[in-house]
Amino acid sequence: MDIDDKIKRAAEWIKNSRHTTVFTGAGISVESGIPPFRGKGGIWNKYDPNLLELRFFRAHPEKSWSIIKEIIYDFFGQAEPNDAHKGIAELEKMGYVKAVITQNVDHLHQDAGSKTVYEFHGTSRTLSCMICGSQYDARRISYQVMPPRCSGCMGILKPDFIFFGEGIPKEASMLSFYEAQIADLFLVIGTTGEVMPACQVPLQAKDNGARIIEINLEPSNFTPWVTDIFLQGKATEIMNRLVEEVKENK
């Protein structure tokens, strides 16, 4: 089956699905200018991941924050949603996609218009005080003095994405695995399937009888034995074609 036939079949599955859930990884945001953390050209090839280990952050917040500011708030903050993010939001608006589970912390799904988004690894959009728990909009914080501190108690602010050594947000985890129970179709985009425990979500969906459509530049850990339709290519290009196919034969 060539790519055209695969896209047509995938579009039919989406239209006939009772509950489609989208599951995304770093690959979907690469075309927005955000490099992946792992693999060739990944962020951890340039920076020491130990700087984002929770114990290190507590002991050396200024050092951690210098890297966090550079990676997340100077660089990621410039990124905008690409056509893959927008295509997912459009499918949600059309009533086909019921929820998005993302491993990314960049908030681009929400910026694209997606309403039901479960951020498995948390978000960079807010910061919380490590003493009193007060929450701040990251876009309204001055990063001139490191580390940024709570205006109320002067406690150190920590981004609301998970660090190494920190647990998955309870609500996001619970809702993500619930999606794996109720979805009859999973659209997996831009993930290698290597990161635990997030990679278990599509596996559980498959075990519960869901079909799996995968969009990736290269085969992933899911491709050989979990994926039913593999659409190889750039996420933006494939999503544009997929959305058009859904519209044309609505």
N, C-alpha and C positions, 0 to 999 in steps of 0.2 A: 504494500500500500504506500503510495507516494504522499508527500506532505499535504497536497491539496485534499486528497481523500481523507487523510487523518484529521485535518481541520474541519471538514464537513461532518465527519462522524462525531468529533468532539463537540461541535455546535449542536448537533442533534441530542447528544447526551445532556448538555446543559439545558436545552429547551424542555426536555422530557423529565428532567430531574425534579424530585419533590423537595430536596434540600441540598443545595450546593454550598460547600464551604471552601474558601480559598486559604491556602497555607503558603506563606512566603518567607524567603530567606534573603541574605545579603545580595544575591545575584539580581534581584529585581531593581535594586537601587543603584547598581553600577552605572547604568545609563543616565542617572541623575548626577553622576560625578563622584559618587561615594564608593571608595574601594572596599572590597570585602576585608574582613579581619584576618581570614586564613587563606592559604594558597598563594599562588603566584601573584605578586604585586600587593599582597595583603598587608594590612596595617601592622600585624605582629611581626612582619619581617623587618619593619623599621623601628618599632617601639618595643620596649620590654613589657610583656603582658603583666609582669609582677607589679607594675605601677598601678594596675587596676585590681589588685588583690585587696580584699576588705581590710585585712590586718595591717597591710602596708599603708593603706589610706588613713586608717586611724592613727598610726604612728607617725606618718609623714604626709599630712594632708597637703602641704604646700607643693611638694614634689609631684604628688598624684595630680593635683589640680592644674599644674603647668601643662601636663600632657593632656588632661581632659579638655582644657580650654582650647588647646591647639587642634586636637583631633575632632572634637564634637562641636564646640561652640564657635570656633573661627572658621572651620572648614565645612562641617556638615550643615552649619547654619545657613550657608549660601545655597544649598541644594533645593531644587523644586521637583514636584512630582513629574514623572515622565508618562508616556502614553500607556505603559503597562498599569501603573497605579490608576490612571484615569479610566482605562478600560474596565478594570475591576469595579470601580465606583459606578460606572455606567451600567454594568450588568446588575449591580445591586439596585440601582434606581429602577431598572426594568423589571425587577422582582425575581431575578434568577439567583443571584448570590445572596445568601442569608447572613453570612458572617465572614470576617477575615481574621485569620490567626497569623500574626507576624512575629518573626524572631528579631526583627529590626527595631531599633529604638529611635528612628529618625522622624517619626510622625508623618511621613509622606502619604500614607494611606488616608489619614484624616484630612490632610491638606488637599488631597485630590477629590475629596467629597464622600469617602466611605463613612458610613454612620456606625456600623457595628464592627468594631475592631478590638480584638483581644491581643494585648501586647505581652507576649510570653516572657520577654526579657526586660520588661519595664519600658520607660520612656525617658528621653533626654529633655523633654519639653518642660518638666517641672523639677524643682529641687526641694529637698526637705531638710529641716534642721535636725541634727543628730541628737539634740538635747530635748527640745520642746515639741518637735514634730511639726512645726509650722511649715506650710508649703508655699513655694514661690514659683512664679512664672519665670522660667529660665531666660526668656527674652527681655525681662525687665531688670535683670541683675547686672550690676557693673562688675567687670572682671579685672579692674585695674589693680586691686589689692588681692593677693592670694594668701590663704583661701578665702572665698566669700563667706560672710557670716550672717547669721540671723539678726535682723534689726531689733528683735525683741529681747533675746537672751544672750546674743553674741556667740551662740553655738555655731559650729562649722556646718555649712550646707553641703549636702551630698546629692548628686544627681539621682533621680528615681529609676535609673536602670540598674540591673543587677551587676554586681562586681563578682570576680572570682571569689569563691568561699561564701557566697551569699545564696540563699534559697530563691527558687522561682516564686514570683508573686502568687499568693494562694488563689485569689479570685481568677486571675488569668489562666492559671493551670487548670483549675476546676472547670471553667467554662470551655477551655480548649478541648479537654478530654470528653466533655459532654458533647461537643460538636462531633467528635469522632464516633460517638454512639448513635447520633441521630441523623447524620448526613448520609445520603445515598450516593453522593458524588463529591470527590475532593479534587480541587485544581491546585496542584503543587507547582510553585514557580520560584526559580532561583535559589534552590537550596541543595546542598551536597548530601544531606541526610546523615551527616556525621555527628552533629552536636546533640548530646544527651542533656536532658530528657526530651527535648523538643522533637527529635526525630521519631519518637515513639507515637506521636499523634497520628500521622498518616498510617503508620503500621496498625494502630488500633482501629482506625477507620476501615482499613482493608479487611482486618479480621472480622469486623462487624458487617461486612458485605458491601462496603462502598466501592464504587469504581474510582480509579485514580487516573487523572490526566496530568501529565508532567510537562512543563515547559522549562527547558534548560539549554544552555549553550553546549554542554557536554553531558554524557550519561552520568548519573549520580548513583549513590548506593541504593536508591529506590528503583532505578530503571530496570534491572534484570528480573526482579522477582516481585515487585509491588505494583509497578506502573502498568496500566492497561493500554494507554495511548501515550507515546512519547513524541512530543513536538519539539524538535531540535532547532534552535535558533535564538536570536535576540528576543528578549521578553517583549520589548515594544512592538517589534514587527509581528510576532506571532499573535499577541493580544489584539493588535489592530485588525488583523485578518479574521481572528476568531469572533470579535464583536461584530464585524461587518457581516459575517456569515450568519450569526444569530439574528441580526436585524433583517437580512434579506429573506430569510425563510421563516419569519416569525408567524 
